[in-house]
Amino acid sequence: MIKNALTYEIMTPHSVGVPTTGLVLGKHSGRHALGLRCEELGYKFDCRELDGVYRQFVVLADKIKTVEDDH
């Protein structure tokens, strides 16, 4: 989804009146998706820091269904 959204989307978000595709983070999200979301929010982590954030993210994602930006 991150590399090529057209692989999973048969129509663009704009064609149905949605500004962008929102990537939902949950317990099956990977480290790369979490890193991209953190960068979008203004946080930049090196590999070691991202590993720690990801471990905390997985624990939280196991407790709740969807992890929102404010979590």
All heavy atoms as a GROMACS GRO file, in nm:
protein
  558
    1MET      N    1   0.082  -0.118   0.000
    1MET     CA    2   0.000   0.000   0.000
    1MET      C    3   0.088   0.126   0.000
    1MET      O    4   0.055   0.221  -0.067
    1MET     CB    5  -0.092  -0.004   0.122
    1MET     CG    6  -0.184   0.112   0.134
    1MET     SD    7  -0.311   0.100   0.009
    1MET     CE    8  -0.393   0.251   0.035
    2ILE      N    9   0.196   0.123   0.077
    2ILE     CA   10   0.282   0.240   0.086
    2ILE      C   11   0.356   0.265  -0.045
    2ILE      O   12   0.364   0.377  -0.092
    2ILE     CB   13   0.381   0.226   0.203
    2ILE    CG1   14   0.305   0.227   0.335
    2ILE    CG2   15   0.485   0.336   0.201
    2ILE    CD1   16   0.390   0.194   0.455
    3LYS      N   17   0.409   0.158  -0.106
    3LYS     CA   18   0.486   0.175  -0.229
    3LYS      C   19   0.399   0.210  -0.349
    3LYS      O   20   0.434   0.295  -0.428
    3LYS     CB   21   0.564   0.047  -0.260
    3LYS     CG   22   0.680   0.023  -0.166
    3LYS     CD   23   0.758  -0.098  -0.207
    3LYS     CE   24   0.871  -0.122  -0.111
    3LYS     NZ   25   0.948  -0.240  -0.149
    4ASN      N   26   0.286   0.142  -0.364
    4ASN     CA   27   0.200   0.167  -0.479
    4ASN      C   28   0.055   0.144  -0.438
    4ASN      O   29   0.007   0.031  -0.438
    4ASN     CB   30   0.237   0.077  -0.596
    4ASN     CG   31   0.159   0.108  -0.720
    4ASN    OD1   32   0.076   0.199  -0.722
    4ASN    ND2   33   0.184   0.032  -0.826
    5ALA      N   34  -0.015   0.251  -0.406
    5ALA     CA   35  -0.154   0.241  -0.360
    5ALA      C   36  -0.246   0.183  -0.466
    5ALA      O   37  -0.346   0.119  -0.434
    5ALA     CB   38  -0.204   0.378  -0.317
    6LEU      N   39  -0.214   0.201  -0.593
    6LEU     CA   40  -0.301   0.149  -0.699
    6LEU      C   41  -0.308  -0.003  -0.699
    6LEU      O   42  -0.400  -0.061  -0.758
    6LEU     CB   43  -0.255   0.201  -0.835
    6LEU     CG   44  -0.273   0.351  -0.857
    6LEU    CD1   45  -0.216   0.394  -0.992
    6LEU    CD2   46  -0.420   0.389  -0.846
    7THR      N   47  -0.214  -0.068  -0.633
    7THR     CA   48  -0.220  -0.212  -0.619
    7THR      C   49  -0.345  -0.254  -0.542
    7THR      O   50  -0.403  -0.359  -0.570
    7THR     CB   51  -0.094  -0.265  -0.546
    7THR    OG1   52   0.021  -0.223  -0.619
    7THR    CG2   53  -0.095  -0.415  -0.533
    8TYR      N   54  -0.387  -0.173  -0.447
    8TYR     CA   55  -0.499  -0.207  -0.361
    8TYR      C   56  -0.622  -0.120  -0.384
    8TYR      O   57  -0.730  -0.156  -0.338
    8TYR     CB   58  -0.456  -0.194  -0.214
    8TYR     CG   59  -0.341  -0.285  -0.181
    8TYR    CD1   60  -0.211  -0.236  -0.179
    8TYR    CD2   61  -0.361  -0.419  -0.154
    8TYR    CE1   62  -0.104  -0.319  -0.150
    8TYR    CE2   63  -0.256  -0.503  -0.126
    8TYR     CZ   64  -0.128  -0.452  -0.124
    8TYR     OH   65  -0.023  -0.534  -0.096
    9GLU      N   66  -0.608  -0.008  -0.451
    9GLU     CA   67  -0.720   0.082  -0.475
    9GLU      C   68  -0.757   0.079  -0.622
    9GLU      O   69  -0.674   0.108  -0.708
    9GLU     CB   70  -0.683   0.225  -0.435
    9GLU     CG   71  -0.654   0.243  -0.290
    9GLU     CD   72  -0.610   0.385  -0.257
    9GLU    OE1   73  -0.566   0.459  -0.347
    9GLU    OE2   74  -0.620   0.422  -0.139
   10ILE      N   75  -0.883   0.046  -0.651
   10ILE     CA   76  -0.925   0.043  -0.791
   10ILE      C   77  -0.960   0.182  -0.841
   10ILE      O   78  -0.967   0.205  -0.960
   10ILE     CB   79  -1.042  -0.054  -0.812
   10ILE    CG1   80  -1.162  -0.015  -0.726
   10ILE    CG2   81  -0.998  -0.196  -0.785
   10ILE    CD1   82  -1.288  -0.093  -0.756
   11MET      N   83  -0.985   0.275  -0.748
   11MET     CA   84  -1.012   0.415  -0.782
   11MET      C   85  -0.927   0.503  -0.691
   11MET      O   86  -0.894   0.464  -0.580
   11MET     CB   87  -1.159   0.449  -0.759
   11MET     CG   88  -1.254   0.373  -0.848
   11MET     SD   89  -1.424   0.424  -0.829
   11MET     CE   90  -1.464   0.358  -0.670
   12THR      N   91  -0.895   0.621  -0.739
   12THR     CA   92  -0.819   0.714  -0.656
   12THR      C   93  -0.914   0.778  -0.555
   12THR      O   94  -1.034   0.790  -0.581
   12THR     CB   95  -0.755   0.826  -0.741
   12THR    OG1   96  -0.857   0.904  -0.801
   12THR    CG2   97  -0.660   0.768  -0.844
   13PRO      N   98  -0.864   0.819  -0.439
   13PRO     CA   99  -0.949   0.885  -0.340
   13PRO      C  100  -1.017   1.009  -0.396
   13PRO      O  101  -1.133   1.037  -0.368
   13PRO     CB  102  -0.853   0.922  -0.228
   13PRO     CG  103  -0.740   0.827  -0.242
   13PRO     CD  104  -0.729   0.800  -0.389
   14HIS      N  105  -0.946   1.085  -0.480
   14HIS     CA  106  -1.002   1.208  -0.538
   14HIS      C  107  -1.124   1.180  -0.626
   14HIS      O  108  -1.216   1.261  -0.633
   14HIS     CB  109  -0.896   1.282  -0.619
   14HIS     CG  110  -0.779   1.327  -0.537
   14HIS    ND1  111  -0.790   1.420  -0.436
   14HIS    CD2  112  -0.649   1.290  -0.540
   14HIS    CE1  113  -0.672   1.439  -0.382
   14HIS    NE2  114  -0.584   1.361  -0.442
   15SER      N  115  -1.126   1.064  -0.691
   15SER     CA  116  -1.237   1.033  -0.781
   15SER      C  117  -1.368   1.008  -0.706
   15SER      O  118  -1.475   1.014  -0.767
   15SER     CB  119  -1.203   0.912  -0.870
   15SER     OG  120  -1.194   0.794  -0.793
   16VAL      N  121  -1.360   0.983  -0.577
   16VAL     CA  122  -1.482   0.961  -0.497
   16VAL      C  123  -1.501   1.070  -0.392
   16VAL      O  124  -1.582   1.056  -0.301
   16VAL     CB  125  -1.483   0.822  -0.431
   16VAL    CG1  126  -1.494   0.712  -0.535
   16VAL    CG2  127  -1.361   0.801  -0.344
   17GLY      N  128  -1.423   1.179  -0.404
   17GLY     CA  129  -1.444   1.294  -0.317
   17GLY      C  130  -1.372   1.290  -0.183
   17GLY      O  131  -1.404   1.364  -0.092
   18VAL      N  132  -1.272   1.205  -0.170
   18VAL     CA  133  -1.193   1.197  -0.047
   18VAL      C  134  -1.056   1.257  -0.076
   18VAL      O  135  -0.995   1.225  -0.179
   18VAL     CB  136  -1.178   1.049  -0.002
   18VAL    CG1  137  -1.095   1.038   0.123
   18VAL    CG2  138  -1.315   0.987   0.018
   19PRO      N  139  -1.006   1.346   0.012
   19PRO     CA  140  -0.879   1.413  -0.018
   19PRO      C  141  -0.759   1.318  -0.032
   19PRO      O  142  -0.680   1.330  -0.124
   19PRO     CB  143  -0.857   1.507   0.099
   19PRO     CG  144  -0.975   1.497   0.187
   19PRO     CD  145  -1.065   1.390   0.136
   20THR      N  146  -0.743   1.224   0.059
   20THR     CA  147  -0.630   1.131   0.054
   20THR      C  148  -0.670   0.996   0.114
   20THR      O  149  -0.773   0.984   0.179
   20THR     CB  150  -0.509   1.182   0.136
   20THR    OG1  151  -0.549   1.195   0.272
   20THR    CG2  152  -0.457   1.313   0.085
   21THR      N  153  -0.585   0.899   0.092
   21THR     CA  154  -0.604   0.768   0.154
   21THR      C  155  -0.546   0.774   0.294
   21THR      O  156  -0.434   0.819   0.313
   21THR     CB  157  -0.530   0.659   0.074
   21THR    OG1  158  -0.585   0.654  -0.056
   21THR    CG2  159  -0.543   0.524   0.140
   22GLY      N  160  -0.622   0.729   0.392
   22GLY     CA  161  -0.572   0.724   0.528
   22GLY      C  162  -0.522   0.584   0.562
   22GLY      O  163  -0.595   0.487   0.545
   23LEU      N  164  -0.398   0.574   0.603
   23LEU     CA  165  -0.342   0.445   0.640
   23LEU      C  166  -0.369   0.422   0.788
   23LEU      O  167  -0.324   0.497   0.873
   23LEU     CB  168  -0.192   0.443   0.612
   23LEU     CG  169  -0.120   0.310   0.625
   23LEU    CD1  170  -0.180   0.208   0.527
   23LEU    CD2  171   0.027   0.326   0.595
   24VAL      N  172  -0.447   0.320   0.818
   24VAL     CA  173  -0.485   0.288   0.956
   24VAL      C  174  -0.376   0.204   1.019
   24VAL      O  175  -0.330   0.106   0.960
   24VAL     CB  176  -0.620   0.212   0.958
   24VAL    CG1  177  -0.657   0.174   1.100
   24VAL    CG2  178  -0.729   0.293   0.893
   25LEU      N  179  -0.332   0.244   1.138
   25LEU     CA  180  -0.230   0.167   1.209
   25LEU      C  181  -0.296   0.076   1.311
   25LEU      O  182  -0.378   0.120   1.391
   25LEU     CB  183  -0.131   0.261   1.279
   25LEU     CG  184  -0.044   0.346   1.189
   25LEU    CD1  185   0.045   0.437   1.273
   25LEU    CD2  186   0.040   0.261   1.097
   26GLY      N  187  -0.261  -0.050   1.308
   26GLY     CA  188  -0.313  -0.148   1.402
   26GLY      C  189  -0.207  -0.251   1.433
   26GLY      O  190  -0.090  -0.235   1.396
   27LYS      N  191  -0.247  -0.360   1.497
   27LYS     CA  192  -0.146  -0.457   1.543
   27LYS      C  193  -0.073  -0.528   1.430
   27LYS      O  194   0.033  -0.584   1.451
   27LYS     CB  195  -0.209  -0.558   1.638
   27LYS     CG  196  -0.306  -0.654   1.577
   27LYS     CD  197  -0.357  -0.748   1.685
   27LYS     CE  198  -0.447  -0.854   1.627
   27LYS     NZ  199  -0.488  -0.950   1.729
   28HIS      N  200  -0.126  -0.523   1.308
   28HIS     CA  201  -0.059  -0.586   1.195
   28HIS      C  202   0.024  -0.488   1.113
   28HIS      O  203   0.083  -0.526   1.012
   28HIS     CB  204  -0.162  -0.656   1.106
   28HIS     CG  205  -0.233  -0.766   1.176
   28HIS    ND1  206  -0.171  -0.883   1.215
   28HIS    CD2  207  -0.360  -0.776   1.218
   28HIS    CE1  208  -0.258  -0.960   1.276
   28HIS    NE2  209  -0.374  -0.898   1.279
   29SER      N  210   0.028  -0.363   1.155
   29SER     CA  211   0.108  -0.263   1.085
   29SER      C  212   0.256  -0.289   1.111
   29SER      O  213   0.295  -0.332   1.220
   29SER     CB  214   0.073  -0.123   1.133
   29SER     OG  215  -0.061  -0.093   1.105
   30GLY      N  216   0.336  -0.261   1.012
   30GLY     CA  217   0.479  -0.284   1.025
   30GLY      C  218   0.555  -0.164   1.076
   30GLY      O  219   0.502  -0.054   1.092
   31ARG      N  220   0.682  -0.187   1.100
   31ARG     CA  221   0.772  -0.084   1.150
   31ARG      C  222   0.784   0.032   1.052
   31ARG      O  223   0.789   0.147   1.090
   31ARG     CB  224   0.909  -0.150   1.175
   31ARG     CG  225   1.006  -0.072   1.253
   31ARG     CD  226   1.132  -0.155   1.280
   31ARG     NE  227   1.120  -0.226   1.406
   31ARG     CZ  228   1.092  -0.356   1.422
   31ARG    NH1  229   1.072  -0.432   1.317
   31ARG    NH2  230   1.084  -0.411   1.539
   32HIS      N  231   0.786   0.000   0.923
   32HIS     CA  232   0.800   0.104   0.821
   32HIS      C  233   0.679   0.198   0.821
   32HIS      O  234   0.694   0.320   0.813
   32HIS     CB  235   0.818   0.040   0.683
   32HIS     CG  236   0.841   0.138   0.573
   32HIS    ND1  237   0.954   0.214   0.563
   32HIS    CD2  238   0.764   0.173   0.469
   32HIS    CE1  239   0.946   0.292   0.457
   32HIS    NE2  240   0.831   0.269   0.398
   33ALA      N  241   0.559   0.141   0.828
   33ALA     CA  242   0.436   0.223   0.831
   33ALA      C  243   0.435   0.313   0.954
   33ALA      O  244   0.399   0.430   0.947
   33ALA     CB  245   0.312   0.134   0.829
   34LEU      N  246   0.476   0.259   1.068
   34LEU     CA  247   0.482   0.339   1.191
   34LEU      C  248   0.584   0.451   1.178
   34LEU      O  249   0.558   0.565   1.216
   34LEU     CB  250   0.515   0.251   1.312
   34LEU     CG  251   0.528   0.325   1.444
   34LEU    CD1  252   0.396   0.390   1.484
   34LEU    CD2  253   0.575   0.230   1.553
   35GLY      N  254   0.700   0.419   1.119
   35GLY     CA  255   0.803   0.521   1.099
   35GLY      C  256   0.755   0.634   1.009
   35GLY      O  257   0.781   0.752   1.036
   36LEU      N  258   0.682   0.599   0.902
   36LEU     CA  259   0.629   0.702   0.812
   36LEU      C  260   0.527   0.790   0.883
   36LEU      O  261   0.526   0.911   0.867
   36LEU     CB  262   0.565   0.637   0.690
   36LEU     CG  263   0.660   0.578   0.588
   36LEU    CD1  264   0.581   0.510   0.476
   36LEU    CD2  265   0.751   0.684   0.530
   37ARG      N  266   0.440   0.729   0.964
   37ARG     CA  267   0.340   0.808   1.036
   37ARG      C  268   0.409   0.901   1.136
   37ARG      O  269   0.371   1.017   1.150
   37ARG     CB  270   0.241   0.717   1.108
   37ARG     CG  271   0.136   0.789   1.191
   37ARG     CD  272   0.043   0.880   1.109
   37ARG     NE  273  -0.030   0.809   1.009
   37ARG     CZ  274  -0.146   0.746   1.027
   37ARG    NH1  275  -0.202   0.748   1.145
   37ARG    NH2  276  -0.202   0.681   0.930
   38CYS      N  277   0.511   0.853   1.204
   38CYS     CA  278   0.585   0.937   1.299
   38CYS      C  279   0.648   1.056   1.227
   38CYS      O  280   0.644   1.169   1.277
   38CYS     CB  281   0.691   0.856   1.372
   38CYS     SG  282   0.625   0.739   1.491
   39GLU      N  283   0.704   1.032   1.108
   39GLU     CA  284   0.764   1.142   1.031
   39GLU      C  285   0.658   1.242   0.988
   39GLU      O  286   0.683   1.363   0.990
   39GLU     CB  287   0.838   1.086   0.910
   39GLU     CG  288   0.969   1.020   0.946
   39GLU     CD  289   1.045   0.969   0.825
   39GLU    OE1  290   1.012   1.010   0.711
   39GLU    OE2  291   1.137   0.889   0.844
   40GLU      N  292   0.539   1.194   0.951
   40GLU     CA  293   0.430   1.284   0.914
   40GLU      C  294   0.390   1.372   1.032
   40GLU      O  295   0.348   1.486   1.014
   40GLU     CB  296   0.307   1.205   0.869
   40GLU     CG  297   0.324   1.138   0.735
   40GLU     CD  298   0.210   1.044   0.702
   40GLU    OE1  299   0.114   1.032   0.782
   40GLU    OE2  300   0.216   0.981   0.594
   41LEU      N  301   0.405   1.319   1.153
   41LEU     CA  302   0.370   1.393   1.274
   41LEU      C  303   0.486   1.480   1.324
   41LEU      O  304   0.472   1.550   1.424
   41LEU     CB  305   0.326   1.297   1.385
   41LEU     CG  306   0.198   1.219   1.356
   41LEU    CD1  307   0.174   1.115   1.465
   41LEU    CD2  308   0.079   1.314   1.347
   42GLY      N  309   0.601   1.472   1.255
   42GLY     CA  310   0.714   1.557   1.290
   42GLY      C  311   0.819   1.492   1.379
   42GLY      O  312   0.907   1.561   1.430
   43TYR      N  313   0.813   1.360   1.394
   43TYR     CA  314   0.910   1.288   1.476
   43TYR      C  315   1.002   1.207   1.385
   43TYR      O  316   0.957   1.138   1.296
   43TYR     CB  317   0.841   1.193   1.574
   43TYR     CG  318   0.748   1.263   1.670
   43TYR    CD1  319   0.611   1.265   1.648
   43TYR    CD2  320   0.798   1.327   1.782
   43TYR    CE1  321   0.525   1.330   1.735
   43TYR    CE2  322   0.713   1.392   1.870
   43TYR     CZ  323   0.577   1.393   1.845
   43TYR     OH  324   0.493   1.458   1.932
   44LYS      N  325   1.131   1.217   1.409
   44LYS     CA  326   1.228   1.141   1.331
   44LYS      C  327   1.309   1.054   1.427
   44LYS      O  328   1.370   1.104   1.521
   44LYS     CB  329   1.321   1.238   1.257
   44LYS     CG  330   1.425   1.172   1.174
   44LYS     CD  331   1.366   1.110   1.051
   44LYS     CE  332   1.480   1.057   0.963
   44LYS     NZ  333   1.434   0.963   0.866
   45PHE      N  334   1.305   0.924   1.408
   45PHE     CA  335   1.375   0.829   1.495
   45PHE      C  336   1.481   0.754   1.415
   45PHE      O  337   1.460   0.722   1.298
   45PHE     CB  338   1.278   0.726   1.553
   45PHE     CG  339   1.169   0.786   1.637
   45PHE    CD1  340   1.037   0.787   1.594
   45PHE    CD2  341   1.198   0.841   1.761
   45PHE    CE1  342   0.937   0.841   1.672
   45PHE    CE2  343   1.098   0.896   1.840
   45PHE     CZ  344   0.967   0.896   1.794
   46ASP      N  345   1.595   0.725   1.479
   46ASP     CA  346   1.691   0.637   1.414
   46ASP      C  347   1.641   0.493   1.433
   46ASP      O  348   1.539   0.470   1.498
   46ASP     CB  349   1.832   0.658   1.470
   46ASP     CG  350   1.847   0.623   1.618
   46ASP    OD1  351   1.773   0.537   1.668
   46ASP    OD2  352   1.934   0.684   1.683
   47CYS      N  353   1.711   0.397   1.376
   47CYS     CA  354   1.664   0.258   1.377
   47CYS      C  355   1.643   0.204   1.518
   47CYS      O  356   1.543   0.138   1.546
   47CYS     CB  357   1.762   0.168   1.302
   47CYS     SG  358   1.763   0.197   1.126
   48ARG      N  359   1.735   0.231   1.607
   48ARG     CA  360   1.727   0.180   1.744
   48ARG      C  361   1.608   0.243   1.818
   48ARG      O  362   1.533   0.173   1.886
   48ARG     CB  363   1.855   0.207   1.820
   48ARG     CG  364   1.853   0.151   1.961
   48ARG     CD  365   1.985   0.167   2.029
   48ARG     NE  366   2.077   0.072   1.966
   48ARG     CZ  367   2.204   0.062   1.996
   48ARG    NH1  368   2.257   0.140   2.086
   48ARG    NH2  369   2.280  -0.027   1.936
   49GLU      N  370   1.590   0.374   1.802
   49GLU     CA  371   1.477   0.441   1.867
   49GLU      C  372   1.344   0.391   1.811
   49GLU      O  373   1.249   0.367   1.886
   49GLU     CB  374   1.486   0.592   1.846
   49GLU     CG  375   1.600   0.658   1.920
   49GLU     CD  376   1.618   0.803   1.878
   49GLU    OE1  377   1.591   0.838   1.762
   49GLU    OE2  378   1.661   0.881   1.965
   50LEU      N  379   1.338   0.372   1.679
   50LEU     CA  380   1.216   0.323   1.617
   50LEU      C  381   1.182   0.182   1.666
   50LEU      O  382   1.064   0.149   1.685
   50LEU     CB  383   1.226   0.327   1.465
   50LEU     CG  384   1.099   0.288   1.389
   50LEU    CD1  385   0.982   0.378   1.428
   50LEU    CD2  386   1.123   0.294   1.239
   51ASP      N  387   1.283   0.100   1.688
   51ASP     CA  388   1.259  -0.034   1.744
   51ASP      C  389   1.188  -0.026   1.878
   51ASP      O  390   1.094  -0.100   1.905
   51ASP     CB  391   1.390  -0.112   1.759
   51ASP     CG  392   1.446  -0.159   1.627
   51ASP    OD1  393   1.372  -0.161   1.527
   51ASP    OD2  394   1.566  -0.195   1.624
   52GLY      N  395   1.232   0.065   1.964
   52GLY     CA  396   1.170   0.082   2.096
   52GLY      C  397   1.028   0.135   2.084
   52GLY      O  398   0.937   0.087   2.152
   53VAL      N  399   1.009   0.233   1.997
   53VAL     CA  400   0.875   0.288   1.975
   53VAL      C  401   0.784   0.180   1.919
   53VAL      O  402   0.668   0.167   1.960
   53VAL     CB  403   0.881   0.410   1.880
   53VAL    CG1  404   0.743   0.454   1.838
   53VAL    CG2  405   0.956   0.525   1.946
   54TYR      N  406   0.835   0.099   1.828
   54TYR     CA  407   0.755  -0.007   1.767
   54TYR      C  408   0.713  -0.111   1.871
   54TYR      O  409   0.599  -0.157   1.870
   54TYR     CB  410   0.832  -0.074   1.653
   54TYR     CG  411   0.750  -0.178   1.582
   54TYR    CD1  412   0.646  -0.141   1.498
   54TYR    CD2  413   0.776  -0.313   1.600
   54TYR    CE1  414   0.570  -0.235   1.433
   54TYR    CE2  415   0.700  -0.409   1.535
   54TYR     CZ  416   0.597  -0.369   1.451
   54TYR     OH  417   0.521  -0.464   1.388
   55ARG      N  418   0.804  -0.147   1.961
   55ARG     CA  419   0.767  -0.244   2.066
   55ARG      C  420   0.654  -0.190   2.153
   55ARG      O  421   0.559  -0.262   2.185
   55ARG     CB  422   0.890  -0.277   2.152
   55ARG     CG  423   0.984  -0.376   2.086
   55ARG     CD  424   1.088  -0.429   2.184
   55ARG     NE  425   1.178  -0.324   2.231
   55ARG     CZ  426   1.290  -0.288   2.171
   55ARG    NH1  427   1.326  -0.347   2.060
   55ARG    NH2  428   1.367  -0.194   2.222
   56GLN      N  429   0.660  -0.062   2.188
   56GLN     CA  430   0.552   0.000   2.266
   56GLN      C  431   0.424   0.008   2.184
   56GLN      O  432   0.314  -0.013   2.236
   56GLN     CB  433   0.593   0.140   2.311
   56GLN     CG  434   0.706   0.141   2.410
   56GLN     CD  435   0.752   0.282   2.442
   56GLN    OE1  436   0.692   0.380   2.401
   56GLN    NE2  437   0.863   0.292   2.515
   57PHE      N  438   0.437   0.036   2.056
   57PHE     CA  439   0.322   0.042   1.966
   57PHE      C  440   0.251  -0.093   1.960
   57PHE      O  441   0.128  -0.100   1.965
   57PHE     CB  442   0.369   0.084   1.826
   57PHE     CG  443   0.269   0.062   1.717
   57PHE    CD1  444   0.162   0.149   1.702
   57PHE    CD2  445   0.281  -0.045   1.631
   57PHE    CE1  446   0.069   0.129   1.602
   57PHE    CE2  447   0.189  -0.065   1.530
   57PHE     CZ  448   0.082   0.022   1.516
   58VAL      N  449   0.325  -0.203   1.947
   58VAL     CA  450   0.266  -0.336   1.939
   58VAL      C  451   0.189  -0.369   2.067
   58VAL      O  452   0.079  -0.425   2.061
   58VAL     CB  453   0.374  -0.443   1.909
   58VAL    CG1  454   0.319  -0.583   1.924
   58VAL    CG2  455   0.431  -0.422   1.770
   59VAL      N  456   0.244  -0.335   2.182
   59VAL     CA  457   0.175  -0.359   2.309
   59VAL      C  458   0.043  -0.282   2.312
   59VAL      O  459  -0.062  -0.337   2.347
   59VAL     CB  460   0.265  -0.319   2.429
   59VAL    CG1  461   0.186  -0.320   2.558
   59VAL    CG2  462   0.385  -0.412   2.437
   60LEU      N  463   0.047  -0.156   2.272
   60LEU     CA  464  -0.075  -0.074   2.269
   60LEU      C  465  -0.174  -0.128   2.166
   60LEU      O  466  -0.294  -0.139   2.194
   60LEU     CB  467  -0.041   0.072   2.238
   60LEU     CG  468  -0.159   0.168   2.227
   60LEU    CD1  469  -0.235   0.175   2.360
   60LEU    CD2  470  -0.112   0.305   2.185
   61ALA      N  471  -0.126  -0.164   2.049
   61ALA     CA  472  -0.213  -0.213   1.942
   61ALA      C  473  -0.280  -0.345   1.979
   61ALA      O  474  -0.390  -0.374   1.932
   61ALA     CB  475  -0.134  -0.228   1.812
   62ASP      N  476  -0.217  -0.426   2.064
   62ASP     CA  477  -0.279  -0.549   2.112
   62ASP      C  478  -0.396  -0.520   2.205
   62ASP      O  479  -0.489  -0.599   2.216
   62ASP     CB  480  -0.178  -0.638   2.184
   62ASP     CG  481  -0.090  -0.716   2.087
   62ASP    OD1  482  -0.130  -0.732   1.970
   62ASP    OD2  483   0.019  -0.758   2.128
   63LYS      N  484  -0.391  -0.406   2.273
   63LYS     CA  485  -0.496  -0.369   2.368
   63LYS      C  486  -0.615  -0.299   2.300
   63LYS      O  487  -0.728  -0.318   2.340
   63LYS     CB  488  -0.441  -0.278   2.478
   63LYS     CG  489  -0.341  -0.347   2.567
   63LYS     CD  490  -0.286  -0.252   2.670
   63LYS     CE  491  -0.177  -0.319   2.751
   63LYS     NZ  492  -0.113  -0.224   2.844
   64ILE      N  493  -0.585  -0.215   2.199
   64ILE     CA  494  -0.692  -0.142   2.131
   64ILE      C  495  -0.687  -0.179   1.983
   64ILE      O  496  -0.584  -0.222   1.932
   64ILE     CB  497  -0.678   0.010   2.150
   64ILE    CG1  498  -0.545   0.062   2.095
   64ILE    CG2  499  -0.692   0.048   2.296
   64ILE    CD1  500  -0.530   0.213   2.102
   65LYS      N  501  -0.798  -0.162   1.915
   65LYS     CA  502  -0.808  -0.204   1.776
   65LYS      C  503  -0.727  -0.116   1.680
   65LYS      O  504  -0.653  -0.165   1.598
   65LYS     CB  505  -0.954  -0.207   1.734
   65LYS     CG  506  -0.976  -0.261   1.596
   65LYS     CD  507  -1.122  -0.274   1.564
   65LYS     CE  508  -1.140  -0.332   1.425
   65LYS     NZ  509  -1.279  -0.352   1.392
   66THR      N  510  -0.744   0.014   1.691
   66THR     CA  511  -0.679   0.108   1.602
   66THR      C  512  -0.602   0.211   1.682
   66THR      O  513  -0.658   0.270   1.774
   66THR     CB  514  -0.783   0.180   1.514
   66THR    OG1  515  -0.858   0.083   1.443
   66THR    CG2  516  -0.716   0.274   1.416
   67VAL      N  517  -0.475   0.233   1.648
   67VAL     CA  518  -0.393   0.331   1.716
   67VAL      C  519  -0.406   0.463   1.641
   67VAL      O  520  -0.376   0.472   1.522
   67VAL     CB  521  -0.246   0.286   1.722
   67VAL    CG1  522  -0.161   0.391   1.791
   67VAL    CG2  523  -0.234   0.153   1.794
   68GLU      N  524  -0.454   0.565   1.711
   68GLU     CA  525  -0.473   0.696   1.652
   68GLU      C  526  -0.348   0.782   1.674
   68GLU      O  527  -0.263   0.750   1.756
   68GLU     CB  528  -0.594   0.766   1.717
   68GLU     CG  529  -0.724   0.690   1.703
   68GLU     CD  530  -0.777   0.687   1.561
   68GLU    OE1  531  -0.744   0.778   1.482
   68GLU    OE2  532  -0.852   0.594   1.528
   69ASP      N  533  -0.340   0.894   1.603
   69ASP     CA  534  -0.224   0.983   1.612
   69ASP      C  535  -0.201   1.035   1.755
   69ASP      O  536  -0.087   1.049   1.797
   69ASP     CB  537  -0.238   1.102   1.518
   69ASP     CG  538  -0.229   1.060   1.372
   69ASP    OD1  539  -0.180   0.950   1.344
   69ASP    OD2  540  -0.271   1.140   1.287
   70ASP      N  541  -0.307   1.062   1.828
   70ASP     CA  542  -0.289   1.118   1.962
   70ASP      C  543  -0.246   1.016   2.066
   70ASP      O  544  -0.209   1.051   2.176
   70ASP     CB  545  -0.415   1.191   2.008
   70ASP     CG  546  -0.540   1.103   2.007
   70ASP    OD1  547  -0.541   1.003   1.934
   70ASP    OD2  548  -0.635   1.137   2.078
   71HIS      N  549  -0.249   0.888   2.031
   71HIS     CA  550  -0.199   0.786   2.124
   71HIS      C  551  -0.048   0.796   2.130
   71HIS      O  552   0.016   0.766   2.222
   71HIS     CB  553  -0.239   0.645   2.079
   71HIS     CG  554  -0.384   0.619   2.102
   71HIS    ND1  555  -0.468   0.586   2.000
   71HIS    CD2  556  -0.460   0.622   2.211
   71HIS    CE1  557  -0.590   0.568   2.046
   71HIS    NE2  558  -0.589   0.590   2.175
   0.00000   0.00000   0.00000
